[in-house]
Structures are given as structure tokens and as C-alpha cells.
Amino acid sequence: MWGDRSGREPTSARSPLAFRLVLSVVGAAVCVVALALLALGDWGTWWLTAFFAAFALIGVADALVIISRRRHGGRPH
């Protein structure tokens, strides 16, 4: 079965949390840039502003959760 931990994992495997952290930070940054462009323009519509603001907050919250899990030792005992 592929789900067991029998030593077949690659030695250079990266954590999925590291990838998730990168995605959340990049996503939040893209949303903040989009909000800045909307602020410089005519603000578009209210739902577009709310969309980018919500996803920026979700990205920041997700990054903070991942960082706090790493800081408090998210390794199994």
C-alpha cells in the first residue's frame, strides 16, 4: 500500500505545508496589488473589492496558521 511509511519516500521530498505557505503568501500579495490597482482606478464594483479583500485576508490568515504550527513544533512525537 502506498499510504504506509515504509521508507519509500524520496529523500528530497518537500513539505506540502511549505508549498501551501508560498501559495497563500503569493495569493495574498496578488490580492493586495489588485486592491491597490482598484483604489487607483475607479474602485470597480463593490463585489470585486470585497472578493479581493476576502481572499487577501484568507491568504494572510492561512499563512499565519502555518507559521504558528511550525513555530510550536508541528512535528509528530
C-alpha positions as CSV (number, residue, x, y, z in Angstrom):
1,M,0.0,0.0,0.0
2,W,1.3,3.5,-0.9
3,G,0.0,5.2,2.3
4,D,2.3,3.5,4.7
5,R,5.7,4.9,5.8
6,S,8.0,2.1,4.9
7,G,11.0,4.2,3.7
8,R,10.0,4.6,0.0
9,E,9.7,8.3,0.3
10,P,12.2,10.4,-1.6
11,T,14.9,11.9,0.5
12,S,14.4,15.3,-1.2
13,A,10.7,15.4,-0.5
14,R,9.3,18.8,0.4
15,S,6.6,19.5,2.9
16,P,3.2,20.3,1.5
17,L,2.8,22.9,4.1
18,A,5.8,24.8,2.7
19,F,4.1,24.9,-0.7
20,R,0.8,25.9,0.9
21,L,2.6,28.8,2.7
22,V,4.1,30.0,-0.6
23,L,0.7,29.8,-2.3
24,S,-1.1,31.7,0.5
25,V,1.6,34.5,0.7
26,V,1.7,34.9,-3.1
27,G,-2.1,34.8,-3.3
28,A,-2.5,37.5,-0.6
29,A,0.1,39.7,-2.3
30,V,-1.7,39.4,-5.7
31,C,-4.9,40.4,-4.0
32,V,-3.4,43.3,-2.3
33,V,-1.9,44.5,-5.6
34,A,-5.3,44.1,-7.2
35,L,-6.9,46.2,-4.4
36,A,-4.3,48.9,-4.9
37,L,-5.0,49.0,-8.6
38,L,-8.7,49.2,-7.9
39,A,-8.0,52.1,-5.4
40,L,-6.0,53.9,-8.0
41,G,-8.7,53.4,-10.6
42,D,-12.5,53.9,-10.1
43,W,-12.8,51.1,-7.5
44,G,-14.7,48.9,-9.9
45,T,-17.7,47.3,-8.3
46,W,-18.3,46.6,-4.6
47,W,-18.3,42.8,-5.1
48,L,-14.9,42.9,-6.9
49,T,-13.4,44.8,-4.0
50,A,-15.0,42.5,-1.5
51,F,-13.7,39.5,-3.4
52,F,-10.1,40.6,-3.4
53,A,-10.3,41.8,0.2
54,A,-11.7,38.5,1.4
55,F,-9.1,36.4,-0.4
56,A,-6.3,38.7,0.8
57,L,-7.5,38.1,4.4
58,I,-7.8,34.4,3.8
59,G,-4.3,34.2,2.5
60,V,-2.8,36.1,5.4
61,A,-4.8,34.0,7.9
62,D,-3.7,30.8,6.3
63,A,0.0,31.9,6.3
64,L,-0.3,32.8,10.0
65,V,-1.7,29.4,10.8
66,I,1.0,27.6,9.0
67,I,3.7,29.7,10.6
68,S,2.3,29.2,14.1
69,R,2.1,25.4,13.5
70,R,5.8,25.4,12.6
71,R,6.8,27.6,15.5
72,H,5.0,25.5,18.1
73,G,6.6,22.3,16.8
74,G,4.1,20.7,14.4
75,R,6.3,17.6,14.2
76,P,4.8,14.3,15.5
77,H,6.2,12.8,18.6
